[in-house]
Amino acid sequence: MIRLLLADDQAVVRAGLRTILESRADLQVVGEAADGAEAVTLAKTLDPDVVLMDIRMPVLDGIEATRQLAGATARSRVLVLTTYGIDEYVYEALRAGAAGFLLKTDPPERIVDAVRVVAAGDALLGPETTRRLIERFLAGPPPHTSRPAELNTLTDRELDVLRQVARGLSNNEIAAGLFIGEGTVKTHVAHILAKLGLRDRVQVVVYAYEHALVHPGAVRHPPPGQ
């Protein structure tokens, strides 16, 4: 059973999400929060698997709430919900530690699938809107010019894998492109996360762009309909 916490200042939105999610046998809503501060408190108390987090909330916004949860001992993973596909606040939420984001207007099946993906420990990098978002906000300001010391701890192969992750490739696609096993790719990704102190693949993407390891035009876009 996947345990969920809903954080949104609009009761009607929470009610709609609860209806969608609890219609699935493997999903259970264990709590609701009307602001970011309440979301942080409930997440620490209820220990849900996934927090569906609105960005624009009173008292404490979703970005700061996400940052606090990512930096705390809470194991809950954050899936950000937004009204807008391209929203600078969403990028900030990804930097804060969110595992991905969805539009509130996404179809119910996409929301359900996203919850399952994030609960399984994966990052939600699939939707094209996520890639467009990263392109837009990393194409503007110049990346960091100094090379972080922790990058020197990566092997050449780990750097190769990091760049492929940042381009939006799956483990299977990386394995095929580098002629290595998928299990080996998973091991490399785990080492990259540990050495760079990153939480998941979303933060690998952000890190790679911010330090000019890849460029926005290198992001692979999925075919229409995927």
BELLIN-V676562 format. One record per backbone hydrogen bond with DSSP energy under -0.5 kcal/mol. NH is the residue of the N-H (numbers start at 1). CO is the residue of the C=O. E is the energy in kcal/mol with one decimal. If there is no record, write none. Layout:
{{NH;CO;E} {NH;CO;E}}
This chain:
{{2;26;-3.4} {3;1;-0.6} {4;28;-3.0} {5;50;-2.1} {6;31;-2.2} {7;5;-0.5} {7;52;-2.8} {8;6;-0.5} {8;33;-2.3} {11;9;-0.7} {14;10;-2.0} {15;11;-2.5} {16;12;-2.0} {17;13;-2.5} {18;14;-2.6} {19;15;-2.2} {20;16;-2.1} {21;17;-2.9} {22;18;-2.8} {23;20;-0.6} {24;21;-1.7} {27;24;-1.5} {28;2;-2.6} {30;4;-2.9} {30;28;-0.7} {31;4;-0.9} {33;6;-3.0} {36;58;-1.0} {36;60;-1.5} {39;35;-1.9} {40;36;-2.2} {41;37;-2.2} {42;38;-2.9} {43;39;-2.4} {44;40;-1.9} {45;41;-1.6} {46;42;-3.8} {47;43;-1.5} {49;3;-1.9} {50;3;-1.8} {51;77;-2.9} {52;5;-2.7} {52;50;-0.5} {53;51;-0.8} {53;79;-2.2} {54;7;-2.4} {54;52;-0.5} {55;81;-0.8} {57;55;-1.2} {60;58;-3.1} {62;55;-3.2} {65;61;-2.2} {66;62;-2.2} {67;63;-2.4} {68;64;-2.4} {69;65;-2.1} {70;66;-2.7} {71;67;-1.7} {72;68;-0.6} {72;69;-0.6} {77;49;-2.2} {79;51;-3.0} {80;78;-0.6} {80;100;-2.5} {81;53;-2.9} {82;102;-2.1} {87;85;-0.6} {90;87;-1.5} {91;87;-1.1} {92;88;-1.7} {93;89;-1.9} {94;90;-2.2} {95;91;-2.2} {96;92;-1.8} {97;93;-0.8} {97;94;-0.8} {98;93;-2.3} {99;78;-2.8} {100;78;-0.6} {102;80;-2.9} {104;82;-2.4} {106;103;-1.7} {110;107;-0.7} {111;107;-1.8} {112;108;-2.6} {113;109;-2.7} {114;110;-2.5} {115;111;-2.1} {116;112;-1.9} {117;113;-2.4} {118;114;-2.6} {119;115;-2.5} {120;116;-1.5} {121;118;-1.6} {122;117;-1.9} {124;99;-2.8} {125;123;-1.4} {130;127;-1.2} {131;127;-1.1} {132;128;-2.6} {133;129;-2.2} {134;130;-2.1} {135;131;-2.5} {136;132;-2.6} {137;133;-2.1} {138;134;-1.5} {139;135;-1.4} {140;136;-0.6} {144;210;-3.0} {148;146;-0.6} {151;148;-1.2} {152;149;-1.3} {153;150;-1.4} {154;151;-1.4} {159;155;-2.1} {160;156;-2.0} {161;157;-2.4} {162;158;-2.6} {163;159;-2.2} {164;160;-1.8} {165;161;-2.6} {166;162;-2.3} {167;163;-1.0} {168;165;-1.8} {169;164;-1.9} {174;170;-2.6} {175;171;-2.6} {176;172;-2.1} {177;173;-2.3} {178;174;-2.3} {179;175;-0.9} {180;175;-2.0} {185;181;-1.8} {186;182;-2.2} {187;183;-1.9} {188;184;-2.5} {189;185;-2.7} {190;186;-2.3} {191;187;-2.2} {192;188;-2.5} {193;189;-2.5} {194;190;-2.1} {195;191;-2.9} {196;192;-2.3} {197;193;-0.9} {198;193;-2.1} {204;200;-1.3} {205;201;-2.1} {206;202;-2.1} {207;203;-2.5} {208;204;-2.6} {209;205;-2.0} {210;206;-2.6} {211;207;-1.6} {212;209;-1.7} {213;208;-2.9} {214;208;-0.9} {218;215;-2.8} {219;216;-1.6} {220;167;-2.6} {221;219;-0.5} {226;223;-1.9}}
